[in-house]
Amino acid sequence: MALTLGYIGLGLMGKPMACNLMKAGYQLVVHNRSRASVNELVAEGAVEAFSPAEVAHNVDVVFTNLPDSPDVELVALGKDGIIEGAHEGLVFVDNSTIKPATTRMIGERLATKGIEMLDAPVSGGDVGAINGTLSIMVGGSRHAFEKVYPLLTAIGKTITHVGGLGDGQIAKAANQIMVAAQMVALGELLILAQKAGADPEKVVHAIRGGAAGCWTLDNKPQRLFSGNREPGFKAYMQAKDLGIVVDTARDYGVPLPSAGVHAQLFNAMLEMGMRDLDNSAIVGVIEKLAGEDLKVGGK
C-alpha cells in the first residue's frame, strides 16, 4: 500500500519539496499558517488540513519545514500539534534546521505516543529544493530511515544516515559553518579584487578551477555581478543557523573562532536592514567596511 504523506510548513523550501513528493506520486495532506501555498497545492491534488494534529491523524509520514526550534516544538508538541494526532507507526520527519537538543527532546516526547522521529535538515537552497537535488542529513533509527528513504529520494540527491536522533542537526550545524565561511570569503575576495584594481569576474574565473573551487564560487558570483541579491537562502536564516552553531559549540565546550566572527557579520547584516536578502549578500557588510561597492554589470 502506498504511504500517505503530510507536509507542514510550505515556505521557500517546504513548498517545492512538497511539490516534488506529489510529483513522485504520493498523496499529500498539507498545512501551513499562510493559506496561499495550501491553496496552490490543493489545486494540484493535495488535501487541506487545518491543524498539525489533523495532518498527523491522516497520514503515515508527516514532514515539517519550519523556521526555528520553538516553531517545531509548538507544531510537534503544542495544542493541536502532531502529538495530538498520534497513532502507532507514524513517522515524523523534520526538515527544519533547529537545535540538536530540541530535536532530541521532541523525539523523546513523541516516542511515548509511538511516533518515531527523524531529524532530516537539508542543504542546497531553493534551487536544490525545486530540482529535488538537496543534500539531506538524517538522524534517528535505522528502521525509520529505511522506511522513509524512498520518500527522501524524491526531494534529495545525497541522502546520508548520520546516526542517532539529533545527529542530522549536528551535521547541518557543520554544514552551516562551511557555508558561512564561503559566503564571507566570497564577499571579501570580490571587494579585495575590485579595490586593488583587478576585475572580480576574471578573478573568480581564475580561481574557481583550483584549490578555491567550491559550490559558492560556482553558483553565487554571477548573481552578485548582475545585481541580484534576492534569496536563495535568506540572511536571517543563515544568522539563525549560526546562532545554533554557536550555542551547540558552547554546550560542548568547543571553540569556534571563525564561526563566531561570521555569526557577528551576519547579525550586522540584519542590523543593516538586509535580513531578507540572500546569504551571499553578506558582501554588503564587506562593502560598508571597505567603503567600496561591488560594481554591477562591469560598471
C-alpha positions in Angstrom: 0.0 0.0 0.0 1.3 3.4 -0.9 2.1 5.7 2.0 0.1 8.8 2.6 2.2 11.8 3.5 1.7 15.1 5.3 3.7 18.3 4.9 3.6 21.2 7.3 5.5 24.4 6.5 5.2 25.4 2.9 7.7 28.2 2.6 10.6 28.9 0.3 12.0 25.4 0.8 9.0 23.4 2.0 6.6 24.2 -0.8 8.8 22.9 -3.7 9.8 19.9 -1.5 6.1 19.1 -1.0 5.6 19.5 -4.8 8.3 17.0 -5.6 6.7 14.4 -3.2 3.4 14.9 -5.1 5.2 14.6 -8.5 6.6 11.3 -7.3 3.1 10.0 -7.0 2.4 10.4 -3.2 -0.9 11.6 -1.8 -0.2 14.7 0.3 -2.1 16.3 3.2 -0.8 19.8 3.7 -1.0 22.5 6.4 0.6 26.0 6.6 0.0 29.1 8.6 -0.3 31.1 5.3 -3.1 29.7 3.2 -2.0 30.8 -0.2 0.6 27.9 -0.5 -2.0 25.4 0.7 -4.5 26.6 -1.9 -1.9 26.2 -4.7 -1.1 22.6 -3.6 -4.8 21.7 -3.2 -5.3 22.9 -6.8 -2.6 20.3 -7.7 -4.4 17.5 -5.9 -3.3 17.8 -2.2 -5.7 17.6 0.7 -6.1 20.5 3.0 -5.8 20.1 6.8 -6.4 22.8 9.4 -4.0 21.7 12.2 -0.8 19.6 12.6 -2.9 17.1 14.6 -5.3 16.7 11.7 -2.4 16.1 9.3 -0.8 13.5 11.7 -4.0 11.7 12.2 -4.5 11.1 8.5 -1.0 10.2 7.2 1.7 7.5 7.6 4.6 10.0 7.5 4.5 13.7 8.4 7.2 16.2 7.3 7.8 19.6 8.7 9.9 22.5 7.4 9.7 25.4 9.9 11.8 28.4 10.7 13.3 27.7 14.2 13.3 25.4 17.2 10.3 27.0 19.0 8.2 26.6 15.8 9.0 22.9 15.6 8.3 22.3 19.3 4.9 24.1 19.0 3.9 22.2 15.9 5.0 18.8 17.3 4.0 19.1 21.0 1.7 22.1 21.3 -2.1 22.4 21.3 -3.5 20.7 18.1 0.1 19.5 17.5 1.4 16.4 15.8 1.4 14.6 19.2 -2.4 15.0 19.5 -2.9 13.3 16.1 -0.5 10.5 17.1 -1.1 6.9 16.1 1.1 3.8 16.3 3.6 3.6 13.4 3.6 7.3 12.5 7.0 8.6 11.4 7.8 12.3 11.9 10.5 13.7 9.6 11.7 17.2 10.4 13.4 19.0 7.5 13.9 22.2 9.6 17.2 23.3 11.0 16.9 23.5 14.8 19.0 22.9 17.9 20.1 19.2 18.3 19.0 19.4 22.0 15.4 20.4 20.9 15.3 17.6 18.4 16.2 15.0 21.0 13.7 16.4 23.5 10.8 16.4 20.9 11.8 12.8 19.8 11.6 11.5 23.4 8.2 13.1 23.9 6.8 11.7 20.7 8.2 8.2 21.3 5.8 8.0 24.3 3.0 8.1 21.8 4.5 5.5 19.4 5.9 8.1 17.0 9.4 7.6 15.5 11.2 10.9 14.7 13.9 11.6 12.2 15.7 14.9 12.0 16.5 15.4 8.4 17.7 19.0 7.7 18.6 19.9 4.2 21.2 21.9 2.2 21.1 23.1 -1.3 19.0 26.2 -1.2 15.8 26.9 -3.1 17.4 25.7 -6.3 18.0 22.3 -4.7 14.5 22.2 -3.3 13.0 23.0 -6.7 15.1 20.5 -8.6 15.0 17.7 -5.9 18.8 17.7 -5.6 19.1 18.6 -1.9 21.7 17.1 0.5 19.7 15.5 3.4 21.4 14.7 6.7 19.4 12.2 8.7 19.4 11.3 12.4 17.3 8.7 14.0 16.7 4.9 14.0 17.8 2.9 11.0 14.3 1.3 10.9 12.6 4.6 10.4 15.3 5.8 8.0 14.8 2.8 5.8 11.0 3.3 5.8 11.2 6.8 4.5 14.3 6.5 2.3 12.3 6.2 -0.9 10.4 9.4 0.0 13.7 11.2 0.6 14.9 10.3 -2.9 12.0 12.4 -4.3 13.4 15.5 -2.6 17.2 14.9 -2.4 20.2 13.6 -4.3 22.6 13.0 -1.5 20.9 11.2 1.5 23.1 10.2 4.5 22.0 8.4 7.6 24.4 10.2 10.0 23.5 8.4 13.2 21.1 8.7 16.1 18.4 11.3 16.7 19.9 14.8 16.6 22.9 13.8 14.6 21.4 15.2 11.4 21.2 18.6 13.1 24.9 18.3 14.2 25.8 17.6 10.5 23.7 20.6 9.5 25.5 22.8 12.0 28.8 21.7 10.5 27.4 22.4 7.0 26.5 25.9 8.1 29.9 26.6 9.5 31.3 25.9 6.0 28.5 27.8 4.1 29.0 30.9 6.2 32.8 30.8 5.7 32.4 30.5 2.0 29.9 33.4 1.8 32.1 35.7 3.9 35.2 34.7 1.9 33.3 35.4 -1.4 32.4 38.9 -0.3 36.0 39.5 0.9 37.7 38.3 -2.2 35.3 40.2 -4.5 35.9 43.5 -2.8 39.6 43.0 -2.4 40.0 42.2 -6.1 38.0 45.2 -7.1 39.6 47.7 -4.7 43.0 46.5 -5.6 42.3 47.2 -9.3 41.6 43.7 -10.7 38.4 42.6 -12.4 36.4 40.5 -9.9 34.7 38.4 -12.6 38.1 37.4 -14.1 39.5 36.7 -10.6 36.6 34.3 -9.9 37.1 32.6 -13.3 40.8 32.3 -12.5 40.4 30.7 -9.1 37.3 28.6 -9.3 39.1 25.7 -11.1 41.8 25.5 -8.5 42.0 24.7 -4.8 39.5 27.5 -4.1 36.8 25.8 -6.2 33.5 25.3 -4.3 29.7 25.4 -4.7 29.6 29.0 -3.7 32.1 30.1 -6.4 30.1 28.1 -9.0 26.7 29.5 -8.1 26.8 32.9 -6.4 29.2 35.4 -8.2 27.1 35.8 -11.3 24.0 36.6 -9.3 26.0 39.3 -7.5 27.6 40.7 -10.6 24.1 41.0 -12.2 22.9 42.9 -9.1 20.7 40.1 -7.9 20.9 39.8 -4.1 17.5 38.1 -3.6 17.2 34.8 -1.9 18.2 31.9 -2.3 18.7 31.4 1.4 17.7 34.4 3.4 20.3 36.1 5.6 18.2 36.0 8.7 18.0 32.2 8.4 21.8 32.0 8.0 22.1 34.1 11.1 19.7 31.9 13.0 21.6 28.8 11.9 24.9 30.3 13.1 23.2 31.0 16.4 22.5 27.3 16.7 26.2 26.6 15.8 27.5 28.9 18.5 25.0 27.6 21.1 25.8 24.0 20.3 29.6 24.7 20.4 29.1 26.3 23.8 27.2 23.3 25.1 30.1 21.0 24.2 32.9 23.4 25.1 34.2 23.7 21.5 36.0 26.9 20.4 34.8 28.2 17.0 36.8 31.4 16.4 36.0 31.9 12.8 32.3 30.8 13.0 31.9 33.3 15.9 33.1 36.1 13.8 30.9 35.1 10.9 27.9 35.0 13.2 28.7 38.6 14.2 28.9 39.6 10.5 25.6 38.1 9.7 24.0 39.7 12.7 25.4 43.0 11.5 23.8 42.3 8.1 20.4 42.0 9.8 21.0 45.3 11.7 21.8 47.0 8.4 18.3 46.1 7.0 19.4 43.2 4.8 17.7 40.3 6.6 15.6 39.2 3.7 18.4 39.2 1.1 20.4 36.2 0.1 23.2 35.0 2.4 25.7 35.8 -0.3 24.6 39.5 0.1 26.9 39.4 3.1 29.2 41.2 0.6 27.1 44.3 1.6 28.7 44.3 5.0 32.2 44.0 3.5 31.3 46.9 1.2 30.4 49.1 4.1 33.6 48.1 6.0 35.8 48.7 2.9 33.9 51.9 1.6 33.7 50.2 -1.8 30.5 48.9 -3.5 30.7 45.9 -5.8 30.3 47.1 -9.4 27.3 45.7 -11.2 27.5 44.7 -14.9 31.1 45.9 -15.1 30.1 49.5 -14.2 
